[in-house]
Amino acid sequence: MGNATAVNRLALETSPYLLQHAHNPVDWYAWGDEALAAARERDVPILLSIGYSACHWCHVMERESFEDDGTAQLMNELFVNVKVDREERPDLDSIYMDAVTALSGHGGWPMTVFLTPAGEPFFGGTYYPPEPRHGIPAFRDVLRAVAEAWRDRRGEVDRTARGLTEHVRSATLVRPSIDPLSETLLLQAADLVLRERLARKLDEGWTAPAGERLAQLCGSFPHVRTPRLDH
């Protein structure tokens, strides 16, 4: 398990949720230019994990995977790992939740999203267990499969990322507010945007089944399912 005396970059953050992960053996970055630059330099995807302090399944996945030395080693080897507090960055949470919902048909936390070094999502889900369970693949299997797709099927990954990014971008129009900007207003706006996007996707019939997409990308396992989690 992780060394409680060791710290990663999150020890420099102020978010209580990020600080909870400061002793993980995962080489976490906070969201920012440093993480994006590291992914470009290493030519590896970004593994973006979004959660919040009161999220039960976020703590479960931390205990099962992020505190596990073997899983952390695999994450550090294959990805640039970024941890985000959704209460601190509701803007990022809204954008990437839209992508995950489009991919899997539902969302929740912890949110697990794989991005190009430019920040474009190409695969994602919510909670992944440490071993296959109820049709959900093990987290390590997902890590290896996504890394294999990035290495061997880059063209397909790039096409998926471009299409999904355009889909998310096309759904970002919101009405301006005359109220002063506040954290509450930001959270309300994020919720409104997500609800409008979900309704629009249902109307348009836009789908991108996660299991089929990942199977096409990596051929490692035929079906990927993510449980419906919201706390």
Secondary structure, 3 states (H helix, E strand, C coil): CCCCCCCCHHHHCCCHHHHHCCCCCCCEEECCHHHHHHHHHHCCCEEEEEECCCCHHHHHHHHHHHCCHHHHHHHHHHCEEEEEECCCCHHHHHHHHHHHHHHHCCCCCCEEEEECCCCCEEEEECCCCCCCECCECCHHHHHHHHHHHHHHCHHHHHHHHHHHHHHHHCCCCCCCCCCCCCHHHHHHHHHHHHHHHHHHHHHHCCCCCHHHHHHHHHCCCCCCCCCCCCC
